[in-house]
Amino acid sequence: MLSVKQLYLMEGKLVYMSDFTWTELDERAVKLAKVLSADAVEKAGSGHPGSPVSLAPIAYTLYQHFIKHDPKDPNWEGRDRFILSGGHASLTQYVQLYFSGYDLTLDDLKKFRTMGTRTPGHPEYGLTPGIEMTTGPLGQGLASAVGFAMGQRYQRNLLDAEAPAGTSPFDHKVWVICGEGDVEEGISAEAASIAGGQKLGNLTVIFDANHIQIEGDTNLTFSEDILKRFEAQGWYTDEVSFVQPDGSYKEDTEALAAALHKAEQVTDRPHFIKVDTLIAWPTPGKTNDESSHGSKLGSEAVAGLKKVLGFDPEVAFPADDEALAHARKVADRGAQAHEEWNEKFNAWRAANPDKAALYDRLAAGDLPADFNKAIDELEAGITAGASVATRKASGAAINAIAAVMPELWGGSADLGGSNNTTIKGAPSFLPAEFATKTWPNVSEGGRVLHFGVRELAMGAITNGIILGSHTRPFNGTFFMFSDYERPTVRLAALMNIPNLYVWTHDSVAVGEDGPTHQPVENLASMRAIPNLEVVRPADEFETAEAYRYNFERESTAPVAMILTRQNVPTLAETIEKAKDGVKRGAYVLVDTDGTPDVILMGSGSEVQHAVEAAKTLASEGIKARVVSVPSMEWFEQQTDEYKESVLPAAVKARVSVEAGLALSWYKYLGSYGKAVSIESFGLQGGGAENMVALGITPEHVVEEAKASIAAARA
């Protein structure tokens, strides 16, 4: 047994590091982890065995000695959060969950990458106990971890702001293992810059520097000094090398533990610890070879690995019951930590009954009692005929809700004023030293987030906030730049988490900024993402109702609010009907006596054109029903009977009007329908000019309505 105690000189002071004990049983457990990882990939016939083999001692050290967790209660509030950013190395985590006593069995490891498994190729949120988020696309785990750390700080300040550092039941740490691919992706640089500026001392990233990627040695594409990069971004950095100066290799867990203990003393910066490893070590013929990264090792190499590590080469998924029992003692330590936390938590509850009631509501996902009152009072001030941009209406809704929902916070990618995403009077979420002339009011528990021009990191960070806390963030940018955020939006939809996107400047009506800033394909593109609920309200009243339903609905899918830059008229019909209609996704806004001759459908700023067109058609004796369609996704959730009542199959003549591609509308248009849409990039003119030039007018709707009626009757 090796027990290590060390003193370090830090900032002129001697700092004592706690004991780190490493036994022969720990060594055997690590060897078992390597072999189980190799066997799991071999049995599956595909996977990424190299990193799980060489990461085994690092992950084991974290789970046994650093991560505070209770395998019997994976969702324990007081736990630390661990994110494996390089999700392809998923066996690294699965094996440690199995070792620690989570509800994961050896049979689960044997079913790696198979249909119906709880051990998929990449970790998936909600599927496997102990997995905090889905990590597939590289870099998103690391970036979301920044959100986990920010969410912890906000929730702690919301519930227990006065407690000294490290004493609150809402203090916990965020741990990450990442690799070269993660830090090569630009999202990591965006998020790391934010983390450094936020001084997230609760975040530690371990960088597995094995210098291998699919195409070979990372020197091909990755030559910068990664420690200097993170240091320049405000991180504490350190390095441990398993590759010894003489070229030999030692999995020096004592040195790793010492580096981590040393990093823990630094509380005003996030931590980035580089560990130099050899992928797949000590697999004969595969160590430090790119073939071990993304392909099974092969039976000969696996047999060689087992022989080197002291296992029978002929036995698949071998057992070492004594080493496994030793590893599972971490569950006892976790239970003890949980019990100690319970005492602290109960003491906090007794001393803070109001905050405890708030925590209970947040943890249950309930709305405040006066939530609907806040929306009702907002709507009471809306008048028909008023001309208001829906981005402005969105800002009013956010502020009305924020007044009763302290868990609501957010901001934009350097567009707070344009997106109307600023919670008025609230401090910015920033350390005091970063206050500016424009934003002097800052706090580490502030509600206004500033992401800078970093849409991709913004999406990942808000995903992490949702996953790592009970708070409700929102984020905003121009709709055109949702393209930069899209990969994180897809991941939110895949994880089924309620991120809220406030995307403004939604059409060619943006005007003189030109085609680069005029989204025409984005609505169709975002509607194509499964489980993303896209909402494009027609006016001020529909916007308020869209926000009401966003928070009231049972679904936890992410929602995208698509909003205008330009003013749009508040329709008398929406004031009358939107309260029930918006939550249904589509509703009859203007109807006729008897069966309509044609149905006019639209969303957002184009609904007004459908209403005007219906009036013109009525003057000519043509009966037109107008259907406002704020959300196709919400409409598709309705019963067949309701959908038929809005869009009766017997009415074949139909027109859609929307300032973008018609792609989303064809399922409603049928064989005889006509689309008033934009099938090209935008123009250089003013917003109103662009709309007219591209045919988004009542007159064009009337023309297409007549054409559709003629086609249906032919």
Buried (B, 14 or more C-beta within 10 A) or exposed (E): EEEBEBEBEEEEEEBEBEEBEBEEBBBBBBBBBBBBBBBBBBBBEEBBBBBBBBBBBBBBBBBBBBBBBBBBBBEBBBBBBBBBBBBBBBBBBBBBBBBBBBBBEEEBBBBBBEEEBBBBBBBBBEEBBBBBBBBBBBBBBBBBBBBBBBBBBBBBBBBBEEBEEEEBBBBBBBBBBBBBBBBBBBBBBBBBBBBBBBBBBBBBBBBBBBBBBEEBEBEEEBEEEBBEBBBEBBBBBBBBBBBEEEEEBEBBBBBBBBBBBBBBBBBEBBBBBBBBBBBBBBBBBBBBBBBBBBBBBBEEBBBBBBEBBEBEBEEBBBEBEEBBEBBBEBBEBBBEBBEEBBEBBEEBBEEBEEBBEBBEBBEEEEBBEEBBEBBBEBBEEBEBEBEBBBBBBBBBBBBBBBBBBBBBBBBBBBBBEBBBBBBEEBBBBBBEEEBEEEBEEBBBBBBBBBBBEBBBBBBBBBBBBBBBBBBBBBBBBBBBBBBBBBBBBBBBBBBBBBBBBBBBBBBBBBBEBBBEBBBBBBBBBBBEBEBBBBBBBBBBBBBBBBBBBBBEBEBBBBBBBBBBBBBBBBBEBBBEBBBEBBBBBBBBBBBBEEEBBBBBBBBBBBBBBBBBBBEBBEEEEBBBBBBBBBBBBBBEBBEEEBBEEBBEEEBBBBBBBBBBBBBBBEEBBBEBBBBBBBEEEBBEBBBEBBBBBBBBBBEBBBBBBBBBBEBBEE
